Amino acid sequence: MDKRLEKTLKEEVKLKEQMKVLQDRLNDVEEKREVYEKETLYKTFKETEISLEEYQMIIKNAVNDYMGLNDVIGGKENE
């Protein structure tokens, strides 16, 4: 086999392995972020004196903001 082709194939395998490791790390970081966000929201709820309904409305708005739904629903549409 041509040495350049062999070298390229080895490099491809190596890069794919690195990519998998990085993707796994990224997934782990995203999971941790979600857990930390939930903990932060829960702590905020516990520290404030609001009703469960108010808390649910705040969370729903935060999720909609995160997903970009409030821009369309709120009548603002993307400018």
Backbone bond lengths (Angstrom), bond angles and torsions (degrees), N, CA, C in turn:
res aa  C-N    CA-C-N  psi(-1)  N-CA   C-N-CA  omega(-1)  CA-C   N-CA-C  phi
1 M - - - 1.442 - - 1.526 108.71 -
2 D 1.278 114.96 145.92 1.456 121.08 179.07 1.536 109.32 -61.01
3 K 1.323 116.72 134.21 1.467 121.45 -176.82 1.528 111.95 -61.82
4 R 1.336 116.56 -36.35 1.467 119.02 179.50 1.529 110.63 -65.97
5 L 1.326 115.92 -41.63 1.457 120.39 179.03 1.529 110.22 -64.82
6 E 1.313 116.30 -43.63 1.460 121.04 179.40 1.528 110.59 -61.75
7 K 1.315 116.24 -43.74 1.457 121.47 179.37 1.534 110.13 -63.56
8 T 1.313 116.57 -41.73 1.462 121.66 179.93 1.523 110.95 -65.00
9 L 1.320 116.99 -41.46 1.462 120.79 178.59 1.531 111.51 -64.33
10 K 1.325 116.66 -41.37 1.464 120.70 177.84 1.528 110.46 -63.91
11 E 1.326 115.60 -41.41 1.459 120.05 179.31 1.535 110.46 -64.14
12 E 1.330 116.02 -39.86 1.461 120.45 178.77 1.526 110.88 -61.20
13 V 1.321 116.68 -45.78 1.467 121.16 179.06 1.529 110.05 -61.28
14 K 1.311 116.54 -44.72 1.459 121.52 -179.42 1.534 110.56 -61.70
15 L 1.324 116.52 -44.92 1.462 120.43 -179.08 1.527 112.03 -66.80
16 K 1.322 116.83 -37.02 1.464 119.94 177.50 1.523 110.93 -65.21
17 E 1.327 116.99 -37.99 1.463 120.87 177.02 1.525 110.47 -64.21
18 Q 1.334 116.03 -43.54 1.461 120.34 178.35 1.531 110.72 -63.01
19 M 1.330 115.55 -40.36 1.448 120.87 179.77 1.531 110.56 -62.59
20 K 1.317 116.94 -41.22 1.467 120.80 178.96 1.526 110.70 -64.48
21 V 1.325 116.73 -43.32 1.462 120.55 179.05 1.527 110.02 -61.47
22 L 1.331 116.60 -44.57 1.458 120.29 179.92 1.529 111.65 -65.69
23 Q 1.323 117.34 -38.59 1.464 120.87 178.40 1.524 110.40 -64.74
24 D 1.326 116.90 -40.19 1.463 120.95 177.07 1.529 110.64 -62.96
25 R 1.328 116.94 -42.58 1.463 121.13 178.39 1.520 110.69 -64.06
26 L 1.333 116.28 -41.76 1.458 121.01 178.77 1.530 110.75 -61.80
27 N 1.315 116.67 -44.42 1.466 120.70 178.02 1.525 111.00 -60.70
28 D 1.328 116.76 -41.11 1.458 121.46 179.18 1.528 110.71 -63.68
29 V 1.325 116.12 -43.37 1.464 120.68 179.61 1.528 110.33 -64.47
30 E 1.320 117.51 -40.82 1.465 120.83 178.88 1.524 111.17 -63.62
31 E 1.326 116.96 -40.57 1.464 120.58 177.56 1.525 110.70 -63.27
32 K 1.336 116.83 -43.83 1.464 120.80 178.76 1.523 110.59 -62.63
33 R 1.326 117.15 -41.39 1.459 121.60 179.70 1.527 110.22 -60.32
34 E 1.326 116.24 -44.81 1.465 120.01 179.35 1.524 111.14 -61.32
35 V 1.325 116.52 -42.21 1.467 120.48 179.07 1.526 109.93 -63.87
36 Y 1.334 117.62 -45.61 1.462 121.24 -179.64 1.525 111.20 -63.29
37 E 1.339 116.98 -39.39 1.463 120.13 178.27 1.523 110.45 -63.64
38 K 1.325 117.11 -43.28 1.463 120.51 178.86 1.525 110.70 -63.25
39 E 1.343 116.62 -42.58 1.460 120.27 179.12 1.520 110.66 -62.81
40 T 1.328 116.31 -41.67 1.458 120.88 -179.81 1.522 110.77 -64.48
41 L 1.333 116.47 -44.32 1.460 119.90 178.46 1.524 111.00 -63.06
42 Y 1.322 116.84 -40.51 1.463 120.56 179.69 1.529 110.57 -65.09
43 K 1.337 116.65 -43.94 1.466 120.11 179.01 1.519 110.40 -62.12
44 T 1.327 116.05 -41.29 1.460 120.34 178.48 1.522 110.22 -61.07
45 F 1.324 116.07 -43.93 1.468 120.37 178.78 1.521 110.79 -61.47
46 K 1.323 117.44 -44.05 1.461 121.15 -178.00 1.533 111.40 -66.19
47 E 1.342 116.77 -33.32 1.462 120.95 -176.83 1.527 112.57 -80.08
48 T 1.313 117.36 -22.80 1.461 119.96 -179.10 1.518 109.71 -99.41
49 E 1.294 114.59 156.02 1.458 118.98 179.78 1.523 108.79 -105.86
50 I 1.329 115.34 76.66 1.456 120.45 177.39 1.524 108.81 -124.73
51 S 1.302 115.11 162.65 1.461 118.84 -179.58 1.522 110.18 -77.61
52 L 1.309 114.96 164.06 1.458 120.59 178.15 1.523 110.27 -61.62
53 E 1.327 117.22 -37.69 1.467 120.83 179.87 1.527 110.99 -63.56
54 E 1.345 116.00 -43.31 1.468 119.74 177.93 1.525 110.50 -62.98
55 Y 1.323 115.30 -41.91 1.462 120.16 179.15 1.524 110.49 -61.96
56 Q 1.336 116.97 -45.16 1.461 120.62 179.73 1.523 110.95 -62.40
57 M 1.335 117.73 -38.37 1.458 121.21 178.65 1.533 110.52 -65.01
58 I 1.322 116.42 -42.03 1.466 120.69 178.46 1.518 110.19 -62.12
59 I 1.329 116.91 -45.56 1.462 121.24 -179.95 1.519 110.43 -63.69
60 K 1.316 117.28 -43.66 1.467 120.85 179.75 1.527 110.33 -60.60
61 N 1.328 117.02 -43.44 1.463 120.34 178.16 1.522 111.53 -65.04
62 A 1.331 116.76 -38.89 1.464 120.07 178.90 1.522 110.80 -64.47
63 V 1.322 116.43 -42.06 1.469 120.45 178.73 1.520 110.11 -65.54
64 N 1.336 116.65 -43.92 1.461 119.99 178.58 1.523 111.46 -62.30
65 D 1.340 116.82 -40.86 1.465 119.94 176.55 1.517 110.40 -60.90
66 Y 1.334 115.56 -44.18 1.458 120.40 -179.32 1.519 111.05 -62.01
67 M 1.323 116.50 -39.16 1.459 120.75 -178.11 1.528 111.88 -86.26
68 G 1.323 117.21 -5.94 1.450 120.77 178.66 1.512 113.72 80.78
69 L 1.322 118.16 16.56 1.458 121.03 -177.04 1.522 112.49 -79.94
70 N 1.323 118.24 -30.09 1.456 119.76 -177.72 1.521 112.20 -66.18
71 D 1.321 117.97 -26.30 1.458 120.27 178.67 1.520 110.56 -62.48
72 V 1.311 116.69 -39.08 1.461 120.95 -178.66 1.522 110.39 -85.81
73 I 1.323 117.33 -45.41 1.459 121.76 -176.45 1.526 110.69 -67.59
74 G 1.313 116.62 -40.87 1.454 120.58 -177.79 1.509 113.77 -73.97
75 G 1.307 118.13 -0.87 1.448 122.04 178.38 1.511 113.59 82.90
76 K 1.320 117.20 5.41 1.458 120.13 -178.42 1.519 111.75 -80.02
77 E 1.304 117.69 -29.93 1.455 124.21 -173.33 1.527 110.39 42.80
78 N 1.282 115.37 151.83 1.462 120.23 -177.73 1.513 110.45 -63.24
79 E 1.316 115.42 126.82 1.466 120.55 -177.76 1.499 111.19 -91.97
